[in-house]
Amino acid sequence: MTKAERARHIDHRLAELYPETPVPLDHKDPFTLLIAVLLSAQCTDVRVNQVTPALFNLADTPETMMKVAVEKIREIIRPCGLSPRKSQAISKLSRMLVEIHQGEVPCDFDALEALPGVGHKTASVVMAQAFGVPAFPVDTHIHRLAQRWKLTDGRNVERTEFDLKRLFPRERWNALHLQIIFYGREHCTARGCDGTRCLLCRELFPRRRQGVKVKKS
C-alpha cells in the first residue's frame, strides 16, 4: 500500500471498530474539560477522572476556582503528578478567564495557548471536543502509531500533526484522533504489538515480519 492507501484503510477500519467516540476525560463544559486536559499531561485519563470529582466539587467555574488557594488545588491534584506547576496554572488561567474572557473559555487557538499551562495539544483537544472545531491533537499514542503505520517520519509531534492533517479528511479529524487513541490503548500498545501482531498492522503490512524492515513508501 502507498501512504495514502494506508490512510484510507486506517480511516475506514477505525470507523468500523469505533463508531462512537466518547471523550475519555469526564467533564461537563469547556472549563472542566480544559482543566481535565491540563491535568492529563504525563498522567493517565483514568487517574485524572479519579481526581477531578473532588476538585470540581470544590470549584467548577473560573470564578470559584480563582478563589481557591493554590495549596488546596495542589493537594487535590497531587496524584496526577507535576502538581506544583499544574496547580499554579489552574489558578492563574482561571483568573485570566474571568479578567480577560468574561469567565468563558475562548473558542480560539491563540487565546487558549496564551493561558498558563495550555500548549498546542491541550488547545487542540478543547477546540475539537468542546467546540467541534476540526483539530488533530497528537498525543504519545497517535505519535507512536503514526510512525508505526508509516504515515509520518515522526521527527516530532508537530510534523506528525502536519502529516496526519494532510492525509485524512478535515471532517474526520476530531473523531479519528480519538479512534487512534482507543485503538492504540486496546490493540496496538507499545509492548503488546511490535508492528506485526495487531489487526491493523497485519492488514497494512502483510509481509512484515518481526525483525525484518519494510521499505518506506
N, C-alpha and C positions, 0 to 999 in steps of 0.2 A: 504493500500500500504506500501511496505517497502521503506526505504530511496532511494534505487537505482531505484525502480519503480517510485517514485515521481519525481526523477531527469529526468528520461526518458520522463515522461509525460510533465513536465515543458519544457524540450528541444523541444519536438515535438509541443506543443501548442504555445510557443513563436515564433517558426519559422513560424508557420501559421499566427499568428497575426501581426508579424513584419518582413516580408520578406526582407525589405530594412532597413539598419541600418546606417542612416546618422550620422555623428559626430555632436553632438549638439553645439559645440563651433565653431564659424566662424574662419577660418584660411586659409592660402594659402600655407604653407610649414611647416616643422618641427619646425622652430624657432617661428613662430607666434602661432603655436599650443602649444608649451612649455609655452609661456608667457600667453596664454589664460587659460591653465590648472592651472598654478600657481595662476592666479587671481581668479579662481573659488573656491579656498579654503574659506569655510564659506561664499559663495556668490552664487547666482543662475546663471545658464548659460545665462538666459535672460539678466540679468544685465551686465554680462561680455560682451555679444555681443553688448550691448549698448555703452560700454566704449571703447572697443578695436579699433573701426574705428578711433577715434581721436588719440589714441596712435600710431597706425600703420601708420597713415598719417604723423606723426611726425618722426617715425623711425620704420622700419620693418625688419632690419637686425641687427646682433650683432654689426657690425662695426658702424652703425649710432646710435644705442641705447646706446652704451657705451659713446658716446659724449654728450648725453642729461643730463642736470643737474638732480640730484635725486629729487630736489624740484619740477621740472617740471613734472617728471613722477608721483610723489606723487599727484600733483594737478589734473592730468587727471584721475588717478585710484581711487581717494578718494571714489567714490560711491560704489566701490567693498569691502570696509572695509579693516582693517589692512593695510592701505596704507603706514605707515612709514616702516614697515617690508618688505612689498611686493616691494616697490619702491627701497629699498636698494638691495634686492635680484635680481631684474631685472637688475639693473645697474651692479652689481658685476658679475652675471652669464654671461652677455653679454661680459664683458671684459675677463672673463675666456675662453669663447668660441673662442674669437679672439686669445688670447695669447697661449692657450693650444691646441685647436682643429681646428685651421686654419679657424675659422669663421663658422664651421659646427656643428650642433647638433649631438653628438655622438650616434650611434646606439648600446648602451652598458649600461646595468643597472647600473653597478658600476660607470661608468663615469658620467652618468646622476645624480645619487644620491649624487655625490660629488659636484654638483653645488649648490650654495646658494638657499635656498627656495624650493629645489626639494627633496621630500621624495619618498618613495617607490610607493605610489599610483600615484603620478604625473609621475614618471618614467615609470610606467606600462602603463599609458594612452598613453604616447608618443611612447613607443615601439610598442604598439598594433595599434594605429591609424595612426601614421606617418610612421612606418616601417613595419607593418604587422607581427611583431613577436608575437607569442602566449603569451598572458598575461591575467590576470583576475583582473583588478583594482576593489577594493572593496570600494564603497562609502557608504553613510548612507542608501540609498535606498536598495542597494544589501545586506548590513549587516542586515537590518531590515527584508527584505523578506526571506533571508536565514534562519533566526531564526523562522519567522512565518511559513514557509513551512517545518520546522524541517529538514533542510539539514545540520545544524551545531548546536553546543551547544551555539555558539555566545559569547564566553568569550571575544573575541577581534577580530579585523579585520584580524589580521594575521592568527588566527585559521580559520576564515571564508574563507579566500582565500585558505588556505591549503585544507580544506574540499571540497570546490567547485571544485578545480582543480582535486581532486581525483574522484569526481562524474561525471564530464562532459568530453566528448572527447576534447583533446587538440585543434583539428581543429575548435571547436565551441566556444572557449573561447572569442575571440575578438568580434564576433557578439553577443554572448549570454550576455556578461556583459552589452552591450548597450540595448539589448532587455529587460533584467530585469529592468534596469533603466526606460525605456519607460513605461513598464507595471506598475511599482511602482508609477510613477507620474500620470498615467492616470486612473488606476483602483484600485490598492491596496495601497492607501495612508495611512499614519499613523492615520488619523482621519476618513477617509471615509470607511475603512474596518477594522473590528475587528478580521479578520481571518475566518469569516463566510459568507461574503457578495459578494465578487468579484467572477468572473467566476472560476479562478484557485483555490481559497480557497475552493469553493463549490465542485469542482471536486476532489481535493486532499483529502479533509476531509468531505465527505458527511454526516457523523454522528455527526460532530462537531456542537455544539450549543453555542450560546452566554452564557458565564459564566460557561460552562462545559469544563473541561480539558480533553484532549485526551492523552492516554498513548503514550510515545515516543517509536518509533521503533528502 
